[in-house]
Amino acid sequence: MALVKVYVNYKKSILNPEAQAVNNALQRLGYEDIEDVKLGKYFELTVADGKSKADLDAEINEICDKLLANYNMENYHYEIDETEAAK
Amino acid sequence: MALVKVYVNYKKSILNPEAQAVNNALQRLGYEDIEDVKLGKYFELTVADGKSKADLDAEINEICDKLLANYNMENYHYEIDETEAAK
């Protein structure tokens, strides 16, 4: 089994009020050395074996484009961990 | 500046309907080799320089416990990337 870790973040030009709220809360709590907060989504997909690396790449990109990320507002990147199955 | 990447996931025993919905959608779309989906949050904190590694660890743990993760339902882990500032 492969474990695919997908990170989805808002694009820089998109305002993210939730991240801003976290940043404000941190400042209020006195963590003044935190200069910026970004907040995104983190998916772990457990994928059955039997696909080549190229096919797996194609499938993951398709899944991200169709379902996990909104390409108008979000960027994604992913890592494939062949050895580790999702815990 | 250090970039701290914090991953917050639900504990195994906690039902995550959003992850389940994504998994159902993937099955419906024909991605039958996806066996499991986990969904969590991903924070990137940009932290000003000037703290020792131990102090930074202590601060990040405190922030996670207080604000970023709900310790009843969620686990977190983090990575500190000293060289890379948040893009």
Backbone of each chain as nested JSON, in Angstrom:
{
  "chains": [
    {"id": "A", "residues": [
      {"number": 1, "name": "MET", "atoms": {"N": [0.827, -1.201, 0.0], "CA": [0.0, 0.0, 0.0], "C": [0.861, 1.249, 0.0]}},
      {"number": 2, "name": "ALA", "atoms": {"N": [0.398, 2.237, -0.675], "CA": [1.101, 3.52, -0.655], "C": [0.271, 4.527, 0.137]}},
      {"number": 3, "name": "LEU", "atoms": {"N": [0.964, 5.382, 0.827], "CA": [0.299, 6.46, 1.539], "C": [0.589, 7.756, 0.799]}},
      {"number": 4, "name": "VAL", "atoms": {"N": [-0.451, 8.409, 0.343], "CA": [-0.269, 9.669, -0.382], "C": [-0.717, 10.822, 0.515]}},
      {"number": 5, "name": "LYS", "atoms": {"N": [0.187, 11.741, 0.751], "CA": [-0.125, 12.899, 1.598], "C": [-0.352, 14.107, 0.701]}},
      {"number": 6, "name": "VAL", "atoms": {"N": [-1.557, 14.626, 0.754], "CA": [-1.92, 15.757, -0.102], "C": [-2.132, 16.997, 0.766]}},
      {"number": 7, "name": "TYR", "atoms": {"N": [-1.487, 18.083, 0.385], "CA": [-1.618, 19.349, 1.101], "C": [-2.337, 20.334, 0.199]}},
      {"number": 8, "name": "VAL", "atoms": {"N": [-3.408, 20.899, 0.688], "CA": [-4.161, 21.877, -0.095], "C": [-4.146, 23.203, 0.65]}},
      {"number": 9, "name": "ASN", "atoms": {"N": [-3.648, 24.229, 0.013], "CA": [-3.571, 25.561, 0.618], "C": [-4.254, 26.578, -0.277]}},
      {"number": 10, "name": "TYR", "atoms": {"N": [-4.751, 27.63, 0.338], "CA": [-5.268, 28.741, -0.461], "C": [-4.13, 29.415, -1.208]}},
      {"number": 11, "name": "LYS", "atoms": {"N": [-4.439, 29.909, -2.387], "CA": [-3.462, 30.704, -3.109], "C": [-3.19, 31.999, -2.355]}},
      {"number": 12, "name": "LYS", "atoms": {"N": [-2.031, 32.553, -2.616], "CA": [-1.598, 33.749, -1.878], "C": [-2.577, 34.905, -1.995]}},
      {"number": 13, "name": "SER", "atoms": {"N": [-3.196, 35.026, -3.151], "CA": [-4.072, 36.176, -3.38], "C": [-5.442, 36.008, -2.728]}},
      {"number": 14, "name": "ILE", "atoms": {"N": [-5.719, 34.819, -2.194], "CA": [-7.034, 34.56, -1.609], "C": [-6.99, 34.814, -0.104]}},
      {"number": 15, "name": "LEU", "atoms": {"N": [-7.894, 35.633, 0.351], "CA": [-7.984, 35.928, 1.774], "C": [-8.451, 34.685, 2.524]}},
      {"number": 16, "name": "ASN", "atoms": {"N": [-7.783, 34.381, 3.621], "CA": [-8.189, 33.225, 4.412], "C": [-8.524, 33.689, 5.83]}},
      {"number": 17, "name": "PRO", "atoms": {"N": [-9.801, 33.99, 6.102], "CA": [-10.17, 34.571, 7.392], "C": [-9.871, 33.65, 8.571]}},
      {"number": 18, "name": "GLU", "atoms": {"N": [-9.923, 32.34, 8.33], "CA": [-9.676, 31.405, 9.432], "C": [-8.207, 31.497, 9.877]}},
      {"number": 19, "name": "ALA", "atoms": {"N": [-7.307, 31.556, 8.905], "CA": [-5.89, 31.706, 9.243], "C": [-5.646, 33.043, 9.929]}},
      {"number": 20, "name": "GLN", "atoms": {"N": [-6.333, 34.075, 9.449], "CA": [-6.185, 35.396, 10.05], "C": [-6.674, 35.397, 11.494]}},
      {"number": 21, "name": "ALA", "atoms": {"N": [-7.781, 34.687, 11.737], "CA": [-8.321, 34.599, 13.098], "C": [-7.345, 33.881, 14.024]}},
      {"number": 22, "name": "VAL", "atoms": {"N": [-6.727, 32.82, 13.519], "CA": [-5.742, 32.102, 14.333], "C": [-4.572, 33.019, 14.644]}},
      {"number": 23, "name": "ASN", "atoms": {"N": [-4.124, 33.757, 13.64], "CA": [-2.997, 34.672, 13.839], "C": [-3.356, 35.745, 14.876]}},
      {"number": 24, "name": "ASN", "atoms": {"N": [-4.552, 36.303, 14.765], "CA": [-4.982, 37.306, 15.745], "C": [-5.015, 36.725, 17.155]}},
      {"number": 25, "name": "ALA", "atoms": {"N": [-5.536, 35.509, 17.263], "CA": [-5.62, 34.873, 18.578], "C": [-4.23, 34.662, 19.16]}},
      {"number": 26, "name": "LEU", "atoms": {"N": [-3.291, 34.269, 18.306], "CA": [-1.919, 34.047, 18.784], "C": [-1.307, 35.35, 19.29]}},
      {"number": 27, "name": "GLN", "atoms": {"N": [-1.54, 36.434, 18.549], "CA": [-1.01, 37.732, 18.983], "C": [-1.62, 38.114, 20.332]}},
      {"number": 28, "name": "ARG", "atoms": {"N": [-2.913, 37.886, 20.449], "CA": [-3.615, 38.237, 21.688], "C": [-3.097, 37.419, 22.859]}},
      {"number": 29, "name": "LEU", "atoms": {"N": [-2.735, 36.175, 22.586], "CA": [-2.218, 35.309, 23.654], "C": [-0.749, 35.609, 23.96]}},
      {"number": 30, "name": "GLY", "atoms": {"N": [-0.16, 36.529, 23.214], "CA": [1.204, 36.946, 23.536], "C": [2.294, 36.283, 22.702]}},
      {"number": 31, "name": "TYR", "atoms": {"N": [1.923, 35.507, 21.7], "CA": [2.944, 34.868, 20.848], "C": [3.316, 35.817, 19.72]}},
      {"number": 32, "name": "GLU", "atoms": {"N": [4.06, 36.848, 20.1], "CA": [4.305, 37.919, 19.143], "C": [5.372, 37.565, 18.115]}},
      {"number": 33, "name": "ASP", "atoms": {"N": [6.096, 36.49, 18.344], "CA": [7.109, 36.092, 17.367], "C": [6.529, 35.27, 16.214]}},
      {"number": 34, "name": "ILE", "atoms": {"N": [5.226, 34.98, 16.279], "CA": [4.585, 34.312, 15.136], "C": [4.233, 35.391, 14.118]}},
      {"number": 35, "name": "GLU", "atoms": {"N": [4.87, 35.333, 12.976], "CA": [4.714, 36.423, 12.018], "C": [3.62, 36.168, 10.989]}},
      {"number": 36, "name": "ASP", "atoms": {"N": [3.37, 34.902, 10.726], "CA": [2.358, 34.61, 9.723], "C": [1.788, 33.22, 9.967]}},
      {"number": 37, "name": "VAL", "atoms": {"N": [0.524, 33.064, 9.646], "CA": [-0.129, 31.761, 9.784], "C": [-0.804, 31.428, 8.468]}},
      {"number": 38, "name": "LYS", "atoms": {"N": [-0.538, 30.253, 7.964], "CA": [-1.3, 29.755, 6.824], "C": [-2.034, 28.496, 7.274]}},
      {"number": 39, "name": "LEU", "atoms": {"N": [-3.2, 28.314, 6.724], "CA": [-4.016, 27.185, 7.162], "C": [-4.587, 26.501, 5.936]}},
      {"number": 40, "name": "GLY", "atoms": {"N": [-4.365, 25.228, 5.851], "CA": [-4.891, 24.484, 4.723], "C": [-5.431, 23.142, 5.159]}},
      {"number": 41, "name": "LYS", "atoms": {"N": [-5.667, 22.286, 4.178], "CA": [-6.17, 20.948, 4.466], "C": [-5.091, 19.919, 4.187]}},
      {"number": 42, "name": "TYR", "atoms": {"N": [-5.202, 18.827, 4.898], "CA": [-4.19, 17.781, 4.804], "C": [-4.914, 16.454, 4.65]}},
      {"number": 43, "name": "PHE", "atoms": {"N": [-4.737, 15.817, 3.509], "CA": [-5.377, 14.524, 3.255], "C": [-4.339, 13.414, 3.291]}},
      {"number": 44, "name": "GLU", "atoms": {"N": [-4.718, 12.289, 3.834], "CA": [-3.904, 11.084, 3.693], "C": [-4.741, 10.039, 2.975]}},
      {"number": 45, "name": "LEU", "atoms": {"N": [-4.301, 9.663, 1.789], "CA": [-5.018, 8.642, 1.023], "C": [-4.225, 7.344, 1.073]}},
      {"number": 46, "name": "THR", "atoms": {"N": [-4.888, 6.282, 1.442], "CA": [-4.262, 4.967, 1.375], "C": [-4.653, 4.328, 0.053]}},
      {"number": 47, "name": "VAL", "atoms": {"N": [-3.668, 4.012, -0.765], "CA": [-3.937, 3.521, -2.105], "C": [-3.45, 2.074, -2.222]}},
      {"number": 48, "name": "ALA", "atoms": {"N": [-4.27, 1.23, -2.806], "CA": [-3.896, -0.168, -2.999], "C": [-2.703, -0.257, -3.955]}},
      {"number": 49, "name": "ASP", "atoms": {"N": [-1.926, -1.296, -3.785], "CA": [-0.779, -1.522, -4.68], "C": [-1.246, -1.905, -6.084]}},
      {"number": 50, "name": "GLY", "atoms": {"N": [-0.29, -1.958, -6.988], "CA": [-0.588, -2.503, -8.31], "C": [-0.617, -1.451, -9.404]}},
      {"number": 51, "name": "LYS", "atoms": {"N": [-0.282, -0.223, -9.065], "CA": [-0.209, 0.82, -10.078], "C": [1.238, 1.251, -10.244]}},
      {"number": 52, "name": "SER", "atoms": {"N": [1.611, 1.605, -11.466], "CA": [2.948, 2.163, -11.664], "C": [2.979, 3.568, -11.079]}},
      {"number": 53, "name": "LYS", "atoms": {"N": [4.192, 4.062, -10.874], "CA": [4.359, 5.424, -10.335], "C": [3.663, 6.452, -11.237]}},
      {"number": 54, "name": "ALA", "atoms": {"N": [3.801, 6.285, -12.535], "CA": [3.205, 7.26, -13.462], "C": [1.681, 7.22, -13.383]}},
      {"number": 55, "name": "ASP", "atoms": {"N": [1.121, 6.011, -13.34], "CA": [-0.335, 5.891, -13.225], "C": [-0.837, 6.477, -11.915]}},
      {"number": 56, "name": "LEU", "atoms": {"N": [-0.087, 6.22, -10.854], "CA": [-0.478, 6.732, -9.545], "C": [-0.445, 8.256, -9.563]}},
      {"number": 57, "name": "ASP", "atoms": {"N": [0.623, 8.816, -10.12], "CA": [0.715, 10.285, -10.243], "C": [-0.49, 10.841, -10.996]}},
      {"number": 58, "name": "ALA", "atoms": {"N": [-0.812, 10.197, -12.106], "CA": [-1.937, 10.669, -12.915], "C": [-3.232, 10.602, -12.112]}},
      {"number": 59, "name": "GLU", "atoms": {"N": [-3.422, 9.495, -11.395], "CA": [-4.649, 9.335, -10.617], "C": [-4.753, 10.387, -9.516]}},
      {"number": 60, "name": "ILE", "atoms": {"N": [-3.652, 10.607, -8.803], "CA": [-3.691, 11.564, -7.695], "C": [-3.964, 12.979, -8.214]}},
      {"number": 61, "name": "ASN", "atoms": {"N": [-3.325, 13.344, -9.315], "CA": [-3.576, 14.669, -9.881], "C": [-5.034, 14.833, -10.292]}},
      {"number": 62, "name": "GLU", "atoms": {"N": [-5.589, 13.776, -10.868], "CA": [-6.995, 13.799, -11.263], "C": [-7.907, 13.98, -10.052]}},
      {"number": 63, "name": "ILE", "atoms": {"N": [-7.623, 13.214, -9.004], "CA": [-8.428, 13.294, -7.779], "C": [-8.347, 14.696, -7.174]}},
      {"number": 64, "name": "CYS", "atoms": {"N": [-7.133, 15.25, -7.144], "CA": [-6.966, 16.596, -6.578], "C": [-7.75, 17.612, -7.393]}},
      {"number": 65, "name": "ASP", "atoms": {"N": [-7.627, 17.527, -8.705], "CA": [-8.314, 18.496, -9.56], "C": [-9.826, 18.381, -9.456]}},
      {"number": 66, "name": "LYS", "atoms": {"N": [-10.309, 17.143, -9.392], "CA": [-11.751, 16.94, -9.392], "C": [-12.393, 17.195, -8.041]}},
      {"number": 67, "name": "LEU", "atoms": {"N": [-11.673, 16.806, -6.988], "CA": [-12.38, 16.69, -5.708], "C": [-11.706, 17.408, -4.551]}},
      {"number": 68, "name": "LEU", "atoms": {"N": [-10.41, 17.294, -4.429], "CA": [-9.777, 17.753, -3.183], "C": [-9.461, 19.239, -3.182]}},
      {"number": 69, "name": "ALA", "atoms": {"N": [-9.142, 19.771, -4.341], "CA": [-8.767, 21.182, -4.385], "C": [-9.625, 21.927, -5.407]}},
      {"number": 70, "name": "ASN", "atoms": {"N": [-9.898, 23.159, -5.11], "CA": [-10.587, 24.052, -6.029], "C": [-9.517, 24.859, -6.757]}},
      {"number": 71, "name": "TYR", "atoms": {"N": [-9.327, 24.585, -8.031], "CA": [-8.149, 25.159, -8.694], "C": [-8.242, 26.659, -8.881]}},
      {"number": 72, "name": "ASN", "atoms": {"N": [-9.422, 27.23, -8.685], "CA": [-9.523, 28.684, -8.756], "C": [-8.91, 29.361, -7.543]}},
      {"number": 73, "name": "MET", "atoms": {"N": [-8.998, 28.681, -6.418], "CA": [-8.607, 29.327, -5.169], "C": [-7.467, 28.629, -4.453]}},
      {"number": 74, "name": "GLU", "atoms": {"N": [-7.21, 27.38, -4.819], "CA": [-6.291, 26.596, -3.995], "C": [-5.155, 25.979, -4.809]}},
      {"number": 75, "name": "ASN", "atoms": {"N": [-4.028, 25.842, -4.17], "CA": [-2.913, 25.063, -4.703], "C": [-2.808, 23.755, -3.932]}},
      {"number": 76, "name": "TYR", "atoms": {"N": [-2.262, 22.752, -4.589], "CA": [-1.986, 21.529, -3.843], "C": [-0.611, 20.986, -4.21]}},
      {"number": 77, "name": "HIS", "atoms": {"N": [-0.071, 20.224, -3.3], "CA": [1.084, 19.401, -3.647], "C": [0.954, 18.108, -2.867]}},
      {"number": 78, "name": "TYR", "atoms": {"N": [1.668, 17.087, -3.298], "CA": [1.53, 15.816, -2.594], "C": [2.847, 15.065, -2.554]}},
      {"number": 79, "name": "GLU", "atoms": {"N": [2.907, 14.147, -1.615], "CA": [4.067, 13.256, -1.481], "C": [3.542, 11.826, -1.473]}},
      {"number": 80, "name": "ILE", "atoms": {"N": [4.257, 10.955, -2.137], "CA": [3.87, 9.539, -2.123], "C": [4.863, 8.773, -1.278]}},
      {"number": 81, "name": "ASP", "atoms": {"N": [4.339, 8.108, -0.277], "CA": [5.181, 7.323, 0.62], "C": [4.855, 5.853, 0.375]}},
      {"number": 82, "name": "GLU", "atoms": {"N": [5.73, 5.173, -0.356], "CA": [5.422, 3.799, -0.784], "C": [5.476, 2.806, 0.37]}},
      {"number": 83, "name": "THR", "atoms": {"N": [6.312, 3.129, 1.347], "CA": [6.567, 2.127, 2.377], "C": [5.543, 2.148, 3.488]}},
      {"number": 84, "name": "GLU", "atoms": {"N": [4.946, 3.323, 3.677], "CA": [4.161, 3.504, 4.882], "C": [2.686, 3.43, 4.552]}},
      {"number": 85, "name": "ALA", "atoms": {"N": [1.965, 2.567, 5.198], "CA": [0.517, 2.562, 5.048], "C": [-0.072, 3.503, 6.087]}},
      {"number": 86, "name": "ALA", "atoms": {"N": [-1.259, 4.008, 5.803], "CA": [-1.903, 4.941, 6.734], "C": [-2.113, 4.263, 8.084]}},
      {"number": 87, "name": "LYS", "atoms": {"N": [-1.765, 4.975, 9.108], "CA": [-1.92, 4.398, 10.467], "C": [-3.323, 4.676, 10.987]}}
    ]},
    {"id": "B", "residues": [
      {"number": 1, "name": "MET", "atoms": {"N": [14.248, 33.254, 9.87], "CA": [12.889, 32.812, 10.175], "C": [12.777, 31.301, 10.053]}},
      {"number": 2, "name": "ALA", "atoms": {"N": [11.977, 30.754, 10.915], "CA": [11.72, 29.321, 10.83], "C": [10.283, 29.111, 10.36]}},
      {"number": 3, "name": "LEU", "atoms": {"N": [10.12, 28.061, 9.588], "CA": [8.781, 27.687, 9.152], "C": [8.393, 26.426, 9.908]}},
      {"number": 4, "name": "VAL", "atoms": {"N": [7.307, 26.509, 10.657], "CA": [6.852, 25.35, 11.415], "C": [5.6, 24.799, 10.754]}},
      {"number": 5, "name": "LYS", "atoms": {"N": [5.659, 23.532, 10.383], "CA": [4.507, 22.892, 9.737], "C": [3.809, 22.013, 10.763]}},
      {"number": 6, "name": "VAL", "atoms": {"N": [2.569, 22.336, 11.045], "CA": [1.812, 21.599, 12.058], "C": [0.69, 20.824, 11.37]}},
      {"number": 7, "name": "TYR", "atoms": {"N": [0.607, 19.542, 11.672], "CA": [-0.437, 18.679, 11.114], "C": [-1.362, 18.28, 12.246]}},
      {"number": 8, "name": "VAL", "atoms": {"N": [-2.651, 18.531, 12.084], "CA": [-3.628, 18.16, 13.109], "C": [-4.604, 17.177, 12.497]}},
      {"number": 9, "name": "ASN", "atoms": {"N": [-4.694, 16.009, 13.081], "CA": [-5.598, 14.967, 12.592], "C": [-6.523, 14.51, 13.703]}},
      {"number": 10, "name": "TYR", "atoms": {"N": [-7.697, 14.039, 13.319], "CA": [-8.564, 13.427, 14.317], "C": [-7.937, 12.129, 14.828]}},
      {"number": 11, "name": "LYS", "atoms": {"N": [-8.187, 11.831, 16.085], "CA": [-7.761, 10.54, 16.613], "C": [-8.535, 9.423, 15.923]}},
      {"number": 12, "name": "LYS", "atoms": {"N": [-7.934, 8.239, 15.941], "CA": [-8.516, 7.108, 15.228], "C": [-9.933, 6.792, 15.666]}},
      {"number": 13, "name": "SER", "atoms": {"N": [-10.197, 6.97, 16.953], "CA": [-11.503, 6.582, 17.485], "C": [-12.59, 7.607, 17.162]}},
      {"number": 14, "name": "ILE", "atoms": {"N": [-12.193, 8.758, 16.618], "CA": [-13.169, 9.819, 16.354], "C": [-13.655, 9.725, 14.904]}},
      {"number": 15, "name": "LEU", "atoms": {"N": [-14.953, 9.664, 14.772], "CA": [-15.553, 9.614, 13.446], "C": [-15.341, 10.943, 12.724]}},
      {"number": 16, "name": "ASN", "atoms": {"N": [-14.911, 10.877, 11.478], "CA": [-14.701, 12.106, 10.714], "C": [-15.583, 12.068, 9.458]}},
      {"number": 17, "name": "PRO", "atoms": {"N": [-16.784, 12.627, 9.551], "CA": [-17.74, 12.511, 8.443], "C": [-17.232, 13.146, 7.153]}},
      {"number": 18, "name": "GLU", "atoms": {"N": [-16.425, 14.198, 7.272], "CA": [-15.926, 14.868, 6.071], "C": [-14.99, 13.926, 5.291]}},
      {"number": 19, "name": "ALA", "atoms": {"N": [-14.108, 13.248, 6.016], "CA": [-13.216, 12.288, 5.354], "C": [-14.027, 11.145, 4.742]}},
      {"number": 20, "name": "GLN", "atoms": {"N": [-15.054, 10.721, 5.468], "CA": [-15.905, 9.637, 4.975], "C": [-16.617, 10.061, 3.694]}},
      {"number": 21, "name": "ALA", "atoms": {"N": [-17.067, 11.316, 3.666], "CA": [-17.749, 11.823, 2.477], "C": [-16.804, 11.867, 1.279]}},
      {"number": 22, "name": "VAL", "atoms": {"N": [-15.565, 12.284, 1.528], "CA": [-14.585, 12.312, 0.44], "C": [-14.339, 10.898, -0.069]}},
      {"number": 23, "name": "ASN", "atoms": {"N": [-14.207, 9.964, 0.853], "CA": [-13.98, 8.574, 0.466], "C": [-15.156, 8.034, -0.356]}},
      {"number": 24, "name": "ASN", "atoms": {"N": [-16.364, 8.316, 0.092], "CA": [-17.548, 7.876, -0.657], "C": [-17.569, 8.471, -2.065]}},
      {"number": 25, "name": "ALA", "atoms": {"N": [-17.236, 9.747, -2.154], "CA": [-17.232, 10.408, -3.461], "C": [-16.195, 9.766, -4.375]}},
      {"number": 26, "name": "LEU", "atoms": {"N": [-15.03, 9.434, -3.822], "CA": [-13.979, 8.805, -4.63], "C": [-14.436, 7.447, -5.151]}},
      {"number": 27, "name": "GLN", "atoms": {"N": [-15.107, 6.685, -4.288], "CA": [-15.606, 5.373, -4.725], "C": [-16.626, 5.556, -5.849]}},
      {"number": 28, "name": "ARG", "atoms": {"N": [-17.486, 6.529, -5.675], "CA": [-18.534, 6.796, -6.649], "C": [-17.94, 7.218, -7.985]}},
      {"number": 29, "name": "LEU", "atoms": {"N": [-16.828, 7.966, -7.917], "CA": [-16.172, 8.419, -9.15], "C": [-15.334, 7.31, -9.788]}},
      {"number": 30, "name": "GLY", "atoms": {"N": [-15.257, 6.159, -9.136], "CA": [-14.563, 5.025, -9.731], "C": [-13.136, 4.812, -9.255]}},
      {"number": 31, "name": "TYR", "atoms": {"N": [-12.699, 5.57, -8.261], "CA": [-11.333, 5.371, -7.732], "C": [-11.375, 4.301, -6.65]}},
      {"number": 32, "name": "GLU", "atoms": {"N": [-11.503, 3.056, -7.103], "CA": [-11.745, 1.987, -6.138], "C": [-10.48, 1.514, -5.437]}},
      {"number": 33, "name": "ASP", "atoms": {"N": [-9.33, 1.962, -5.945], "CA": [-8.091, 1.569, -5.268], "C": [-7.744, 2.48, -4.09]}},
      {"number": 34, "name": "ILE", "atoms": {"N": [-8.573, 3.492, -3.864], "CA": [-8.365, 4.318, -2.666], "C": [-9.033, 3.608, -1.497]}},
      {"number": 35, "name": "GLU", "atoms": {"N": [-8.243, 3.174, -0.551], "CA": [-8.789, 2.336, 0.506], "C": [-9.216, 3.122, 1.733]}},
      {"number": 36, "name": "ASP", "atoms": {"N": [-8.567, 4.231, 1.943], "CA": [-8.902, 5.001, 3.139], "C": [-8.544, 6.464, 2.91]}},
      {"number": 37, "name": "VAL", "atoms": {"N": [-9.32, 7.322, 3.503], "CA": [-9.048, 8.76, 3.423], "C": [-9.038, 9.319, 4.833]}},
      {"number": 38, "name": "LYS", "atoms": {"N": [-7.985, 10.039, 5.162], "CA": [-7.979, 10.804, 6.404], "C": [-7.876, 12.274, 6.022]}},
      {"number": 39, "name": "LEU", "atoms": {"N": [-8.503, 13.096, 6.826], "CA": [-8.535, 14.523, 6.518], "C": [-8.244, 15.303, 7.783]}},
      {"number": 40, "name": "GLY", "atoms": {"N": [-7.279, 16.17, 7.689], "CA": [-6.938, 16.976, 8.853], "C": [-6.621, 18.391, 8.45]}},
      {"number": 41, "name": "LYS", "atoms": {"N": [-6.028, 19.113, 9.379], "CA": [-5.661, 20.494, 9.11], "C": [-4.15, 20.619, 9.039]}},
      {"number": 42, "name": "TYR", "atoms": {"N": [-3.733, 21.614, 8.295], "CA": [-2.31, 21.808, 8.041], "C": [-2.006, 23.289, 8.254]}},
      {"number": 43, "name": "PHE", "atoms": {"N": [-1.222, 23.598, 9.259], "CA": [-0.839, 24.984, 9.555], "C": [0.608, 25.215, 9.169]}},
      {"number": 44, "name": "GLU", "atoms": {"N": [0.879, 26.372, 8.637], "CA": [2.263, 26.809, 8.481], "C": [2.452, 28.083, 9.29]}},
      {"number": 45, "name": "LEU", "atoms": {"N": [3.297, 28.014, 10.293], "CA": [3.572, 29.186, 11.125], "C": [4.955, 29.722, 10.772]}},
      {"number": 46, "name": "THR", "atoms": {"N": [5.027, 30.994, 10.487], "CA": [6.323, 31.638, 10.288], "C": [6.73, 32.27, 11.616]}},
      {"number": 47, "name": "VAL", "atoms": {"N": [7.862, 31.847, 12.14], "CA": [8.274, 32.296, 13.462], "C": [9.553, 33.114, 13.331]}},
      {"number": 48, "name": "ALA", "atoms": {"N": [9.593, 34.237, 14.047], "CA": [10.784, 35.088, 14.021], "C": [11.972, 34.352, 14.643]}},
      {"number": 49, "name": "ASP", "atoms": {"N": [13.141, 34.705, 14.207], "CA": [14.35, 34.097, 14.759], "C": [14.585, 34.563, 16.192]}},
      {"number": 50, "name": "GLY", "atoms": {"N": [15.568, 33.944, 16.829], "CA": [15.992, 34.437, 18.134], "C": [15.598, 33.544, 19.285]}},
      {"number": 51, "name": "LYS", "atoms": {"N": [15.017, 32.391, 18.984], "CA": [14.682, 31.442, 20.049], "C": [15.543, 30.203, 19.884]}},
      {"number": 52, "name": "SER", "atoms": {"N": [15.907, 29.6, 21.0], "CA": [16.621, 28.329, 20.914], "C": [15.643, 27.251, 20.466]}},
      {"number": 53, "name": "LYS", "atoms": {"N": [16.193, 26.127, 19.984], "CA": [15.363, 24.999, 19.56], "C": [14.425, 24.541, 20.684]}},
      {"number": 54, "name": "ALA", "atoms": {"N": [14.944, 24.483, 21.902], "CA": [14.138, 23.998, 23.035], "C": [12.987, 24.963, 23.324]}},
      {"number": 55, "name": "ASP", "atoms": {"N": [13.289, 26.273, 23.293], "CA": [12.246, 27.272, 23.53], "C": [11.185, 27.224, 22.444]}},
      {"number": 56, "name": "LEU", "atoms": {"N": [11.653, 27.06, 21.197], "CA": [10.719, 27.005, 20.081], "C": [9.816, 25.78, 20.198]}},
      {"number": 57, "name": "ASP", "atoms": {"N": [10.416, 24.639, 20.539], "CA": [9.618, 23.427, 20.757], "C": [8.553, 23.664, 21.819]}},
      {"number": 58, "name": "ALA", "atoms": {"N": [8.974, 24.273, 22.915], "CA": [8.033, 24.519, 24.016], "C": [6.9, 25.436, 23.542]}},
      {"number": 59, "name": "GLU", "atoms": {"N": [7.264, 26.479, 22.808], "CA": [6.246, 27.422, 22.338], "C": [5.251, 26.752, 21.388]}},
      {"number": 60, "name": "ILE", "atoms": {"N": [5.785, 25.958, 20.455], "CA": [4.897, 25.329, 19.476], "C": [3.953, 24.338, 20.16]}},
      {"number": 61, "name": "ASN", "atoms": {"N": [4.483, 23.569, 21.098], "CA": [3.615, 22.636, 21.82], "C": [2.507, 23.368, 22.572]}},
      {"number": 62, "name": "GLU", "atoms": {"N": [2.879, 24.48, 23.188], "CA": [1.91, 25.287, 23.923], "C": [0.817, 25.803, 22.987]}},
      {"number": 63, "name": "ILE", "atoms": {"N": [1.243, 26.326, 21.83], "CA": [0.285, 26.859, 20.853], "C": [-0.65, 25.76, 20.368]}},
      {"number": 64, "name": "CYS", "atoms": {"N": [-0.087, 24.585, 20.089], "CA": [-0.931, 23.471, 19.619], "C": [-1.941, 23.081, 20.689]}},
      {"number": 65, "name": "ASP", "atoms": {"N": [-1.469, 22.967, 21.923], "CA": [-2.361, 22.538, 23.003], "C": [-3.462, 23.56, 23.255]}},
      {"number": 66, "name": "LYS", "atoms": {"N": [-3.084, 24.841, 23.199], "CA": [-4.046, 25.893, 23.536], "C": [-5.005, 26.193, 22.405]}},
      {"number": 67, "name": "LEU", "atoms": {"N": [-4.49, 26.156, 21.169], "CA": [-5.255, 26.785, 20.093], "C": [-5.48, 25.905, 18.867]}},
      {"number": 68, "name": "LEU", "atoms": {"N": [-4.457, 25.212, 18.433], "CA": [-4.56, 24.575, 17.116], "C": [-5.237, 23.21, 17.16]}},
      {"number": 69, "name": "ALA", "atoms": {"N": [-5.048, 22.488, 18.251], "CA": [-5.612, 21.136, 18.325], "C": [-6.463, 20.99, 19.578]}},
      {"number": 70, "name": "ASN", "atoms": {"N": [-7.504, 20.22, 19.461], "CA": [-8.341, 19.865, 20.604], "C": [-7.859, 18.509, 21.097]}},
      {"number": 71, "name": "TYR", "atoms": {"N": [-7.21, 18.503, 22.272], "CA": [-6.516, 17.269, 22.678], "C": [-7.466, 16.134, 22.997]}},
      {"number": 72, "name": "ASN", "atoms": {"N": [-8.733, 16.414, 23.155], "CA": [-9.695, 15.328, 23.368], "C": [-9.956, 14.538, 22.091]}},
      {"number": 73, "name": "MET", "atoms": {"N": [-9.878, 15.212, 20.978], "CA": [-10.282, 14.585, 19.729], "C": [-9.176, 14.489, 18.696]}},
      {"number": 74, "name": "GLU", "atoms": {"N": [-8.128, 15.28, 18.872], "CA": [-7.156, 15.408, 17.8], "C": [-5.725, 15.132, 18.253]}},
      {"number": 75, "name": "ASN", "atoms": {"N": [-4.958, 14.618, 17.347], "CA": [-3.515, 14.493, 17.529], "C": [-2.82, 15.526, 16.66]}},
      {"number": 76, "name": "TYR", "atoms": {"N": [-1.622, 15.912, 17.067], "CA": [-0.858, 16.775, 16.176], "C": [0.594, 16.339, 16.153]}},
      {"number": 77, "name": "HIS", "atoms": {"N": [1.264, 16.685, 15.081], "CA": [2.714, 16.6, 15.063], "C": [3.216, 17.762, 14.231]}},
      {"number": 78, "name": "TYR", "atoms": {"N": [4.485, 18.081, 14.377], "CA": [4.985, 19.234, 13.635], "C": [6.422, 19.003, 13.202]}},
      {"number": 79, "name": "GLU", "atoms": {"N": [6.817, 19.787, 12.213], "CA": [8.194, 19.783, 11.725], "C": [8.672, 21.226, 11.734]}},
      {"number": 80, "name": "ILE", "atoms": {"N": [9.912, 21.418, 12.125], "CA": [10.485, 22.762, 12.087], "C": [11.498, 22.824, 10.958]}},
      {"number": 81, "name": "ASP", "atoms": {"N": [11.267, 23.777, 10.07], "CA": [12.166, 23.948, 8.937], "C": [12.879, 25.288, 9.119]}},
      {"number": 82, "name": "GLU", "atoms": {"N": [14.121, 25.225, 9.568], "CA": [14.839, 26.455, 9.957], "C": [15.206, 27.296, 8.749]}},
      {"number": 83, "name": "THR", "atoms": {"N": [15.407, 26.621, 7.62], "CA": [15.962, 27.341, 6.485], "C": [14.906, 28.051, 5.65]}},
      {"number": 84, "name": "GLU", "atoms": {"N": [13.704, 27.508, 5.704], "CA": [12.694, 27.942, 4.754], "C": [11.694, 28.868, 5.425]}},
      {"number": 85, "name": "ALA", "atoms": {"N": [11.519, 30.037, 4.909], "CA": [10.458, 30.913, 5.402], "C": [9.191, 30.633, 4.605]}},
      {"number": 86, "name": "ALA", "atoms": {"N": [8.071, 30.938, 5.192], "CA": [6.789, 30.694, 4.514], "C": [6.731, 31.471, 3.205]}},
      {"number": 87, "name": "LYS", "atoms": {"N": [6.303, 30.766, 2.193], "CA": [6.254, 31.417, 0.874], "C": [4.92, 32.133, 0.688]}}
    ]}
  ]
}
